[in-house]
């Protein structure tokens, strides 16, 4: 069941993979809140994270930095990034750092092989 943290952050945790859904405007405040959510029990022990990014309308540099930082701390797969996200990650020249999937289900399934 989805747990809504704020207008911009919601997540589901099946005990193996956390699916985080970001939507709206991802600013520095939202980026910081993301780490608060992932750092709280029981999510702090989850290493597999799917970031669902299809609902993002604006991605600040702090949001890009948060995604990059997250890849250094956990196994991260991006799911269905919006055009705004693809463009921002491309302009920042960090898009190649991420494993990108067309859907949440595809990204979760990709963890089955690891």
N, CA, C and O of each residue as an XYZ file, in Angstrom:
456
protein
N       0.828     -1.178      0.000
C       0.000      0.000      0.000
C       0.881      1.254      0.000
O       1.869      1.330      0.731
N       0.515      2.219     -0.817
C       1.284      3.450     -0.926
C       1.146      4.286      0.336
O       0.050      4.467      0.866
N       2.285      4.794      0.807
C       2.303      5.707      1.947
C       2.671      7.084      1.417
O       3.736      7.269      0.828
N       1.798      8.033      1.628
C       2.021      9.391      1.146
C       2.725     10.191      2.236
O       2.229     10.311      3.356
N       3.882     10.734      1.891
C       4.674     11.505      2.836
C       4.365     12.997      2.679
O       4.269     13.728      3.665
N       4.214     13.430      1.440
C       3.904     14.824      1.132
C       3.254     14.865     -0.246
O       3.026     13.824     -0.862
N       2.961     16.054     -0.720
C       2.407     16.175     -2.076
C       3.381     15.667     -3.126
O       2.965     15.249     -4.207
N       4.670     15.698     -2.820
C       5.697     15.332     -3.793
C       6.278     13.936     -3.605
O       6.878     13.403     -4.538
N       6.121     13.326     -2.430
C       6.772     12.045     -2.124
C       5.766     11.032     -1.594
O       4.994     11.313     -0.677
N       5.798      9.853     -2.194
C       5.039      8.705     -1.693
C       5.905      7.474     -1.932
O       6.802      7.497     -2.775
N       5.639      6.396     -1.192
C       6.426      5.185     -1.397
C       5.644      3.940     -1.055
O       4.643      3.982     -0.340
N       6.126      2.828     -1.584
C       5.637      1.493     -1.236
C       6.854      0.654     -0.897
O       7.901      0.784     -1.530
N       6.717     -0.201      0.095
C       7.809     -1.071      0.522
C       7.276     -2.487      0.646
O       6.394     -2.760      1.460
N       7.821     -3.396     -0.175
C       7.378     -4.791     -0.096
C       8.336     -5.644      0.728
O       8.216     -6.869      0.762
N       9.293     -4.985      1.396
C      10.267     -5.714      2.200
C      11.542     -6.040      1.433
O      12.555     -6.394      2.035
N      11.499     -5.923      0.123
C      12.678     -6.193     -0.707
C      13.088     -4.967     -1.516
O      14.271     -4.640     -1.611
N      12.108     -4.304     -2.089
C      12.348     -3.135     -2.935
C      11.433     -2.004     -2.479
O      10.243     -2.214     -2.247
N      11.989     -0.820     -2.355
C      11.197      0.364     -2.056
C      10.952      1.092     -3.368
O      11.894      1.393     -4.101
N       9.708      1.371     -3.661
C       9.352      2.170     -4.834
C       8.976      3.560     -4.326
O       7.984      3.726     -3.616
N       9.779      4.551     -4.698
C       9.534      5.931     -4.295
C       8.967      6.674     -5.496
O       9.548      6.660     -6.581
N       7.840      7.317     -5.292
C       7.207      8.093     -6.369
C       7.369      9.578     -6.069
O       6.858     10.092     -5.073
N       8.087     10.246     -6.949
C       8.237     11.698     -6.843
C       7.333     12.343     -7.873
O       7.202     11.852     -8.994
N       6.707     13.451     -7.487
C       5.833     14.153     -8.422
C       5.877     15.651     -8.141
O       6.298     16.096     -7.073
N       5.436     16.398     -9.119
C       5.379     17.848     -8.946
C       6.745     18.491     -9.068
O       7.532     18.148     -9.951
N       7.017     19.422     -8.178
C       8.262     20.194     -8.197
C       9.240     19.614     -7.187
O       8.979     19.633     -5.985
N      10.354     19.103     -7.666
C      11.370     18.522     -6.793
C      12.448     19.579     -6.549
O      13.351     19.780     -7.361
N      12.319     20.239     -5.414
C      13.216     21.321     -5.005
C      14.183     20.807     -3.938
O      14.200     19.615     -3.630
N      14.979     21.702     -3.384
C      15.914     21.303     -2.334
C      15.177     20.753     -1.122
O      15.632     19.786     -0.510
N      14.062     21.347     -0.771
C      13.278     20.883      0.386
C      12.807     19.444      0.156
O      12.885     18.611      1.059
N      12.324     19.158     -1.040
C      11.854     17.804     -1.363
C      13.022     16.833     -1.390
O      12.903     15.707     -0.907
N      14.154     17.258     -1.949
C      15.340     16.396     -2.002
C      15.795     16.012     -0.592
O      16.144     14.858     -0.341
N      15.789     16.969      0.312
C      16.169     16.684      1.702
C      15.153     15.756      2.365
O      15.531     14.856      3.114
N      13.881     15.971      2.093
C      12.831     15.122      2.671
C      12.956     13.685      2.174
O      12.649     12.744      2.906
N      13.404     13.515      0.942
C      13.602     12.175      0.396
C      14.574     11.378      1.253
O      14.326     10.206      1.536
N      15.665     11.989      1.666
C      16.634     11.279      2.499
C      16.111     11.047      3.912
O      16.478     10.062      4.553
N      15.266     11.936      4.398
C      14.627     11.705      5.699
C      13.745     10.453      5.627
O      13.751      9.625      6.538
N      12.992     10.328      4.536
C      12.104      9.172      4.360
C      12.920      7.891      4.249
O      12.629      6.909      4.933
N      13.927      7.893      3.401
C      14.722      6.675      3.183
C      15.625      6.347      4.371
O      16.076      5.210      4.514
N      15.888      7.326      5.213
C      16.738      7.090      6.379
C      15.976      6.606      7.601
O      16.581      6.207      8.596
N      14.662      6.639      7.531
C      13.837      6.219      8.669
C      13.585      4.715      8.616
O      13.529      4.119      7.540
N      13.436      4.117      9.786
C      13.114      2.691      9.855
C      11.748      2.460      9.236
O      10.887      3.327      9.378
N      11.499      1.374      8.575
C      12.418      0.292      8.227
C      13.147      0.512      6.904
O      13.924     -0.339      6.473
N      12.898      1.650      6.260
C      13.477      1.866      4.929
C      14.988      2.044      4.953
O      15.643      1.861      3.927
N      15.552      2.397      6.104
C      16.992      2.613      6.179
C      17.776      1.349      5.826
O      18.935      1.436      5.421
N      17.161      0.184      5.975
C      17.848     -1.067      5.691
C      17.609     -1.563      4.267
O      18.214     -2.551      3.852
N      16.756     -0.908      3.527
C      16.476     -1.322      2.145
C      17.567     -0.776      1.231
O      17.839      0.424      1.224
N      18.181     -1.655      0.469
C      19.232     -1.208     -0.443
C      18.741     -1.083     -1.873
O      19.396     -0.442     -2.695
N      17.615     -1.676     -2.182
C      17.068     -1.646     -3.545
C      15.950     -0.613     -3.619
O      14.937     -0.714     -2.927
N      16.160      0.383     -4.477
C      15.216      1.484     -4.578
C      14.871      1.746     -6.042
O      15.755      1.883     -6.888
N      13.584      1.811     -6.321
C      13.099      2.241     -7.629
C      12.565      3.645     -7.457
O      11.690      3.890     -6.626
N      13.092      4.565     -8.242
C      12.622      5.942     -8.212
C      11.685      6.152     -9.397
O      12.129      6.184    -10.544
N      10.401      6.294     -9.123
C       9.403      6.522    -10.163
C       9.293      8.028    -10.392
O       8.880      8.774     -9.504
N       9.668      8.463    -11.590
C       9.845      9.896    -11.834
C       8.929     10.465    -12.907
O       9.178     11.559    -13.412
N       7.879      9.744    -13.262
C       6.995     10.180    -14.333
C       6.152     11.398    -14.005
O       5.680     12.085    -14.911
N       5.957     11.676    -12.734
C       5.103     12.793    -12.343
C       5.842     14.079    -12.040
O       5.242     15.034    -11.548
N       7.127     14.121    -12.322
C       7.908     15.320    -12.006
C       7.710     16.385    -13.080
O       7.861     16.123    -14.274
N       7.369     17.594    -12.629
C       7.170     18.732    -13.523
C       8.364     19.675    -13.522
O       8.565     20.433    -14.471
N       9.158     19.625    -12.449
C      10.328     20.498    -12.306
C      11.349     19.759    -11.451
O      11.003     19.198    -10.411
N      12.606     19.759    -11.889
C      13.669     19.082    -11.145
C      14.806     20.063    -10.927
O      15.546     20.383    -11.857
N      14.945     20.539     -9.698
C      16.015     21.470     -9.343
C      17.344     20.733     -9.278
O      17.381     19.504     -9.228
N      18.425     21.485     -9.278
C      19.752     20.874     -9.199
C      19.902     20.059     -7.920
O      20.619     19.058     -7.912
N      19.244     20.464     -6.846
C      19.292     19.694     -5.596
C      18.656     18.322     -5.787
O      19.109     17.340     -5.198
N      17.621     18.249     -6.597
C      16.982     16.962     -6.895
C      17.891     16.066     -7.706
O      17.955     14.859     -7.471
N      18.598     16.654     -8.665
C      19.575     15.882     -9.448
C      20.660     15.365     -8.521
O      21.035     14.194     -8.586
N      21.165     16.242     -7.656
C      22.203     15.841     -6.702
C      21.735     14.729     -5.780
O      22.508     13.830     -5.450
N      20.474     14.781     -5.361
C      19.928     13.739     -4.481
C      19.902     12.399     -5.195
O      20.247     11.376     -4.604
N      19.497     12.392     -6.462
C      19.468     11.131     -7.220
C      20.871     10.567     -7.394
O      21.076      9.360     -7.262
N      21.835     11.431     -7.688
C      23.220     10.977     -7.846
C      23.753     10.438     -6.527
O      24.379      9.378     -6.490
N      23.503     11.168     -5.445
C      23.960     10.722     -4.114
C      23.350      9.377     -3.756
O      24.022      8.514     -3.192
N      22.089      9.202     -4.081
C      21.391      7.954     -3.770
C      22.044      6.764     -4.455
O      22.091      5.673     -3.886
N      22.551      6.959     -5.670
C      23.197      5.849     -6.387
C      24.481      5.411     -5.685
O      24.910      4.267     -5.840
N      25.089      6.299     -4.925
C      26.290      5.934     -4.181
C      25.990      5.179     -2.899
O      26.871      4.534     -2.330
N      24.746      5.260     -2.445
C      24.366      4.646     -1.175
C      23.523      3.385     -1.323
O      23.492      2.543     -0.426
N      22.837      3.257     -2.462
C      21.906      2.145     -2.653
C      21.912      1.707     -4.109
O      22.476      2.380     -4.971
N      21.281      0.579     -4.369
C      21.063      0.138     -5.745
C      19.809      0.861     -6.226
O      18.727      0.673     -5.672
N      19.958      1.680     -7.249
C      18.855      2.526     -7.696
C      18.543      2.269     -9.164
O      19.438      2.158    -10.002
N      17.263      2.179     -9.445
C      16.794      2.100    -10.826
C      15.736      3.195    -10.996
O      14.894      3.401    -10.122
N      15.794      3.885    -12.125
C      14.804      4.916    -12.412
C      13.682      4.309    -13.233
O      13.917      3.471    -14.103
N      12.465      4.738    -12.951
C      11.298      4.232    -13.675
C      10.542      5.387    -14.315
O      10.225      6.382    -13.663
N      10.262      5.236    -15.601
C       9.396      6.148    -16.355
C       9.703      7.629    -16.125
O       8.794      8.394    -15.803
N      10.964      8.051    -16.282
C      11.253      9.467    -16.049
C      10.512     10.363    -17.049
O      10.430     10.050    -18.237
N       9.983     11.467    -16.552
C       9.295     12.429    -17.417
C      10.320     13.081    -18.343
O      11.529     12.964    -18.142
N       9.817     13.756    -19.340
C      10.700     14.479    -20.268
C      11.531     15.513    -19.517
O      12.703     15.715    -19.836
N      10.941     16.166    -18.529
C      11.653     17.145    -17.710
C      12.853     16.491    -17.030
O      13.943     17.062    -17.009
N      12.657     15.300    -16.476
C      13.740     14.588    -15.787
C      14.821     14.163    -16.784
O      16.009     14.370    -16.542
N      14.408     13.573    -17.894
C      15.398     13.138    -18.897
C      16.237     14.310    -19.376
O      17.457     14.195    -19.501
N      15.591     15.433    -19.643
C      16.303     16.618    -20.113
C      17.265     17.143    -19.043
O      18.418     17.453    -19.345
N      16.795     17.244    -17.795
C      17.629     17.771    -16.709
C      18.836     16.870    -16.451
O      19.952     17.363    -16.289
N      18.620     15.555    -16.410
C      19.730     14.630    -16.175
C      20.700     14.640    -17.346
O      21.908     14.488    -17.158
N      20.175     14.819    -18.554
C      21.037     14.910    -19.732
C      21.877     16.174    -19.730
O      23.073     16.124    -20.018
N      21.262     17.311    -19.409
C      21.997     18.576    -19.356
C      23.064     18.561    -18.270
O      24.127     19.160    -18.430
N      22.782     17.882    -17.173
C      23.756     17.763    -16.081
C      24.811     16.698    -16.376
O      25.760     16.521    -15.613
N      24.630     15.996    -17.490
C      25.543     14.945    -17.935
C      25.682     13.803    -16.932
O      26.758     13.224    -16.780
N      24.575     13.482    -16.245
C      24.583     12.374    -15.288
C      23.645     11.242    -15.702
O      23.599     10.210    -15.032
N      22.906     11.414    -16.779
C      21.948     10.388    -17.226
C      22.597      9.010    -17.353
O      21.976      8.015    -16.981
N      23.842      8.919    -17.875
C      24.468      7.594    -18.009
C      24.741      6.875    -16.674
O      25.030      5.679    -16.669
N      24.653      7.585    -15.565
C      24.884      6.958    -14.254
C      23.743      6.035    -13.841
O      23.905      5.198    -12.952
N      22.595      6.189    -14.484
C      21.389      5.516    -14.039
C      20.959      4.392    -14.959
O      21.133      4.455    -16.176
N      20.390      3.358    -14.346
C      19.712      2.305    -15.092
C      18.254      2.737    -15.176
O      17.574      2.871    -14.159
N      17.784      2.954    -16.399
C      16.457      3.520    -16.609
C      15.526      2.473    -17.217
O      15.897      1.753    -18.144
N      14.306      2.405    -16.674
C      13.294      1.460    -17.162
C      12.031      2.216    -17.546
O      11.768      3.304    -17.033
N      11.261      1.639    -18.441
C      10.056      2.277    -18.956
C       8.927      2.328    -17.932
O       8.052      3.189    -18.028
N       8.931      1.419    -16.949
C       7.844      1.389    -15.969
C       8.370      0.954    -14.603
O       9.475      0.426    -14.483
N       7.553      1.190    -13.580
C       7.898      0.727    -12.226
C       8.024     -0.789    -12.201
O       8.974     -1.329    -11.636
N       7.068     -1.469    -12.812
C       7.069     -2.934    -12.799
C       8.335     -3.484    -13.444
O       8.924     -4.442    -12.942
N       8.750     -2.889    -14.542
C       9.970     -3.325    -15.225
C      11.198     -3.102    -14.342
O      12.088     -3.950    -14.283
N      11.241     -1.968    -13.661
C      12.384     -1.663    -12.779
C      12.439     -2.633    -11.594
O      13.512     -3.118    -11.237
N      11.286     -2.913    -10.989
C      11.239     -3.864     -9.868
C      11.661     -5.239    -10.343
O      12.435     -5.922     -9.673
N      11.159     -5.644    -11.491
C      11.491     -6.958    -12.047
C      12.992     -7.073    -12.321
O      13.562     -8.155    -12.181
N      13.629     -5.982    -12.706
C      15.059     -5.988    -12.991
C      15.884     -6.338    -11.742
O      16.999     -6.847    -11.862
N      15.349     -6.071    -10.561
C      16.038     -6.433     -9.330
C      16.009     -7.941     -9.079
O      16.836     -8.458     -8.328
N      15.085     -8.635     -9.686
C      14.970    -10.086     -9.471
C      16.213    -10.826     -9.921
O      16.530    -11.895     -9.398
N      16.914    -10.265    -10.884
C      18.121    -10.896    -11.395
C      19.369    -10.577    -10.600
O      20.446    -11.082    -10.915
N      19.244     -9.734     -9.560
C      20.432     -9.352     -8.777
C      20.423     -9.979     -7.405
O      21.346     -9.762     -6.621
